[in-house]
Amino acid sequence: MKMKSGKTPKLLLFDLDGTLLRDDKTISDRTGKALRACREKGLLIGVSTSRGEANCMTFLEEVQPDLVISSGGALVRYAGKDIYREDFSEGETRRMIEAARGVCGEDCEITADTPEGHFWNYSLDPLQWDPSWGGSIYTDFQDFSHRCLKLCVQIFHPEQAGRLKEMLPDCDCVRFSDGEWYKFTRRTATKERAILAFCDFSGISAEEIAAFGDDFVDIGMLKLCGLGIAMGNAIEEVKEAADLVIGSNEEDGIAHFLEEGILNKS
């Protein structure tokens, strides 16, 4: 594997949905085998996802990553220890929910990642169309009294998204490409800032990380790391930002890349 800096990678860092996970939200046997073999060679394995920590770990029982960046960068856990956290107070969280309802309507759909779990107010039970959100907790968000790591709001009109961004200037706001959803975290809570916090703690430089992604929220991460790798199914903006494009998440693109780039090298 050739890094931009010429350095040898020490950490392989993967987004989950559309990247490490196939469309059915599983990790293929071939990819799991490749990850285990990379770990045997001394590489660290990490994930960087917009999902909350508890939810993302339901997919990673066999992988047991060394590094988990969750809630879009708001929480970083390394070697079982929380090393970085950027959340909103209970009052800030309530004001964000009020702002979202003021702009998008009282019945707008919202999700919130908190230390206690993943909360939602969908009109339809999300488990009916996506069982991977098991463990989610229904709430009407009235008198919501939790600190929030990440808030997501379904916004159908770009002008509403613009207004809400203006009302929440201290937030980092990014749209997900697979729906009309926008994530709001603290401006200091992004995947790339989370990576830098890990680097400060571990002594591993960003130049020694190979990162894999597919969506808007992955662009900064791919640009920051020593090698930014886009999946074949990634949106065009991610492919343009990446150093390399590999096969899709449905084609074992990661496994093939690791086999050829790391495991078959002497």
C-alpha positions as CSV (number, residue, x, y, z in Angstrom):
1,M,0.0,0.0,0.0
2,K,1.5,3.3,-1.0
3,M,0.6,6.3,1.2
4,K,0.9,9.9,0.0
5,S,3.7,10.4,2.6
6,G,5.5,7.2,1.8
7,K,4.9,6.1,5.4
8,T,3.6,2.6,6.3
9,P,0.0,2.7,7.5
10,K,-0.5,1.9,11.2
11,L,-4.3,2.3,11.3
12,L,-7.0,1.3,8.8
13,L,-10.1,3.5,9.4
14,F,-13.5,2.6,8.0
15,D,-16.8,4.4,7.7
16,L,-19.6,1.9,8.2
17,D,-22.7,2.3,6.1
18,G,-21.9,2.0,2.4
19,T,-18.3,1.2,3.2
20,L,-17.4,-1.6,5.7
21,L,-21.0,-2.8,5.7
22,R,-22.8,-4.3,2.7
23,D,-26.2,-3.0,1.9
24,D,-27.7,-5.7,4.1
25,K,-25.7,-4.2,7.0
26,T,-23.3,-7.1,7.4
27,I,-19.6,-7.5,7.0
28,S,-18.7,-10.1,4.4
29,D,-16.7,-13.2,5.5
30,R,-14.0,-12.2,3.1
31,T,-13.7,-8.7,4.5
32,G,-13.7,-10.0,8.1
33,K,-11.0,-12.5,7.3
34,A,-8.9,-9.7,5.6
35,L,-9.3,-7.5,8.7
36,R,-8.2,-10.2,11.1
37,A,-5.2,-10.9,8.9
38,C,-4.2,-7.2,8.9
39,R,-4.5,-7.1,12.7
40,E,-2.2,-10.1,12.8
41,K,0.3,-8.0,10.8
42,G,0.2,-5.4,13.6
43,L,-2.2,-2.9,12.0
44,L,-4.9,-1.2,14.2
45,I,-8.5,-1.3,13.0
46,G,-10.9,1.6,13.5
47,V,-14.3,2.8,12.5
48,S,-15.5,6.3,12.0
49,T,-19.3,6.5,11.7
50,S,-22.3,8.8,12.1
51,R,-24.0,6.1,14.0
52,G,-24.0,6.2,17.8
53,E,-21.5,4.0,19.6
54,A,-23.8,1.5,21.0
55,N,-25.6,1.0,17.7
56,C,-22.5,0.7,15.6
57,M,-21.0,-1.9,17.9
58,T,-23.9,-4.3,17.1
59,F,-22.2,-4.8,13.7
60,L,-18.7,-5.1,15.0
61,E,-18.7,-8.1,17.4
62,E,-16.2,-10.0,15.3
63,V,-14.1,-7.1,14.4
64,Q,-13.7,-5.5,17.9
65,P,-12.1,-2.3,16.6
66,D,-9.3,-0.6,18.4
67,L,-10.7,2.8,17.7
68,V,-14.3,3.9,17.5
69,I,-15.3,7.4,16.3
70,S,-19.0,7.6,16.6
71,S,-21.9,10.2,16.3
72,G,-20.1,11.9,13.4
73,G,-17.0,12.6,15.5
74,A,-18.6,13.7,18.7
75,L,-17.2,10.7,20.7
76,V,-13.9,8.9,20.4
77,R,-13.1,5.6,22.2
78,Y,-9.6,4.1,21.9
79,A,-8.5,0.9,23.5
80,G,-11.7,0.9,25.6
81,K,-11.2,4.5,26.9
82,D,-13.1,7.7,26.0
83,I,-10.5,10.2,24.8
84,Y,-12.6,12.9,23.1
85,R,-16.2,14.0,23.6
86,E,-18.1,17.0,22.2
87,D,-21.7,17.2,23.2
88,F,-24.5,19.7,23.8
89,S,-26.0,20.5,27.2
90,E,-29.6,19.6,28.0
91,G,-30.6,23.2,27.5
92,E,-28.7,23.5,24.2
93,T,-30.3,20.3,23.0
94,R,-33.8,21.5,23.8
95,R,-33.1,24.8,22.0
96,M,-31.9,22.9,18.9
97,I,-35.1,20.8,18.8
98,E,-37.2,23.9,19.2
99,A,-35.3,25.6,16.3
100,A,-35.8,22.6,14.1
101,R,-39.5,22.5,14.8
102,G,-39.8,26.2,14.3
103,V,-38.2,26.0,10.8
104,C,-39.4,22.6,9.6
105,G,-42.7,22.2,11.4
106,E,-43.8,20.7,14.7
107,D,-44.1,17.2,13.1
108,C,-40.6,17.2,11.6
109,E,-38.7,14.0,12.2
110,I,-35.7,14.1,14.5
111,T,-33.2,11.7,15.9
112,A,-30.8,12.3,18.8
113,D,-27.7,10.4,19.9
114,T,-27.1,10.6,23.6
115,P,-24.9,8.7,26.1
116,E,-28.1,6.8,27.0
117,G,-29.1,5.7,23.5
118,H,-30.5,6.7,20.1
119,F,-33.9,8.5,20.3
120,W,-36.4,9.1,17.5
121,N,-39.9,10.5,16.8
122,Y,-40.5,8.9,13.4
123,S,-44.2,8.6,12.3
124,L,-43.4,5.0,11.3
125,D,-41.4,2.6,13.4
126,P,-37.9,2.6,11.8
127,L,-37.4,-1.1,12.6
128,Q,-40.1,-1.8,10.0
129,W,-37.8,-0.6,7.2
130,D,-34.4,-0.8,8.7
131,P,-33.9,-3.5,11.4
132,S,-30.3,-2.3,11.9
133,W,-31.6,0.5,14.2
134,G,-32.5,-2.0,16.9
135,G,-32.4,-0.5,20.4
136,S,-33.7,2.9,19.3
137,I,-36.0,4.6,21.8
138,Y,-39.2,6.5,20.8
139,T,-39.8,9.9,22.2
140,D,-42.0,12.9,21.3
141,F,-39.0,15.2,22.3
142,Q,-41.3,17.1,24.6
143,D,-39.3,18.1,27.7
144,F,-36.3,16.2,26.4
145,S,-33.7,16.1,29.1
146,H,-30.6,14.5,27.7
147,R,-27.2,15.8,26.6
148,C,-26.9,15.2,22.9
149,L,-23.9,14.1,20.9
150,K,-25.6,14.4,17.5
151,L,-28.9,15.6,16.3
152,C,-30.3,14.7,12.9
153,V,-33.3,16.5,11.2
154,Q,-35.2,15.5,8.1
155,I,-35.4,18.6,6.0
156,F,-37.1,18.5,2.5
157,H,-36.4,22.0,1.4
158,P,-32.9,23.5,1.0
159,E,-34.0,26.9,2.1
160,Q,-35.2,25.5,5.4
161,A,-31.8,23.8,5.8
162,G,-30.1,27.1,5.2
163,R,-32.3,28.9,7.8
164,L,-31.6,26.2,10.4
165,K,-27.9,26.4,9.8
166,E,-28.1,30.2,10.3
167,M,-29.9,29.6,13.6
168,L,-27.3,27.1,14.8
169,P,-24.0,28.8,13.9
170,D,-22.0,26.7,16.4
171,C,-23.0,23.5,14.7
172,D,-21.3,21.5,11.9
173,C,-24.1,20.6,9.5
174,V,-23.8,18.1,6.7
175,R,-26.5,16.4,4.5
176,F,-26.5,12.6,4.0
177,S,-26.7,11.6,0.4
178,D,-29.1,8.8,0.8
179,G,-32.1,10.9,2.1
180,E,-33.2,14.3,3.2
181,W,-31.4,14.2,6.5
182,Y,-28.9,16.6,8.0
183,K,-26.7,16.0,10.9
184,F,-25.9,18.6,13.5
185,T,-22.9,18.2,15.8
186,R,-20.8,20.8,17.6
187,R,-18.6,22.6,15.0
188,T,-15.6,21.0,16.8
189,A,-17.2,17.5,16.4
190,T,-16.3,16.2,12.9
191,K,-14.6,13.0,11.8
192,E,-11.4,14.8,11.0
193,R,-11.2,16.6,14.4
194,A,-11.8,13.3,16.1
195,I,-9.0,11.7,14.1
196,L,-6.6,14.6,15.2
197,A,-7.7,14.0,18.8
198,F,-6.8,10.3,18.4
199,C,-3.5,11.3,16.9
200,D,-2.6,13.5,19.8
201,F,-3.4,10.8,22.3
202,S,-1.8,7.8,20.5
203,G,1.2,9.3,18.8
204,I,0.1,8.0,15.4
205,S,0.1,10.7,12.8
206,A,-2.7,11.3,10.3
207,E,-0.2,10.4,7.6
208,E,-0.1,6.9,9.0
209,I,-3.8,6.3,8.6
210,A,-5.6,4.9,5.5
211,A,-9.2,6.0,5.6
212,F,-12.2,4.5,3.6
213,G,-15.5,6.3,3.0
214,D,-18.4,6.9,0.6
215,D,-20.5,10.0,1.7
216,F,-20.3,13.8,2.3
217,V,-19.3,13.4,5.9
218,D,-16.2,11.3,4.9
219,I,-14.7,14.0,2.6
220,G,-12.7,15.8,5.3
221,M,-11.5,12.5,6.7
222,L,-10.2,11.2,3.4
223,K,-8.4,14.5,2.7
224,L,-6.8,14.5,6.1
225,C,-5.4,11.0,6.2
226,G,-2.2,9.6,4.6
227,L,-4.4,7.7,2.1
228,G,-8.0,8.5,1.3
229,I,-9.9,5.7,-0.3
230,A,-13.4,6.0,-1.9
231,M,-15.7,3.1,-2.4
232,G,-16.9,2.3,-5.9
233,N,-20.4,3.2,-4.7
234,A,-19.3,6.5,-3.2
235,I,-20.9,9.8,-4.4
236,E,-18.9,11.6,-7.0
237,E,-17.7,14.3,-4.5
238,V,-16.1,11.7,-2.4
239,K,-14.4,10.0,-5.4
240,E,-13.0,13.4,-6.4
241,A,-11.6,14.0,-2.9
242,A,-10.0,10.6,-2.6
243,D,-6.5,9.4,-3.6
244,L,-7.9,6.1,-4.8
245,V,-11.2,4.5,-5.8
246,I,-11.7,0.8,-5.1
247,G,-14.6,-1.7,-5.6
248,S,-18.0,-1.1,-4.1
249,N,-19.2,-2.3,-0.7
250,E,-21.2,-5.0,-2.5
251,E,-18.1,-6.3,-4.4
252,D,-15.8,-6.8,-1.4
253,G,-13.8,-3.8,-2.5
254,I,-12.2,-3.4,0.9
255,A,-11.2,-7.1,1.1
256,H,-9.7,-7.1,-2.4
257,F,-7.7,-3.9,-1.7
258,L,-6.3,-5.2,1.6
259,E,-5.4,-8.6,0.1
260,E,-3.5,-7.0,-2.8
261,G,-2.2,-3.9,-1.0
262,I,-1.1,-5.4,2.4
263,L,-1.6,-9.1,2.8
264,N,0.1,-10.3,-0.4
265,K,3.1,-8.0,0.1
266,S,6.3,-9.6,1.4
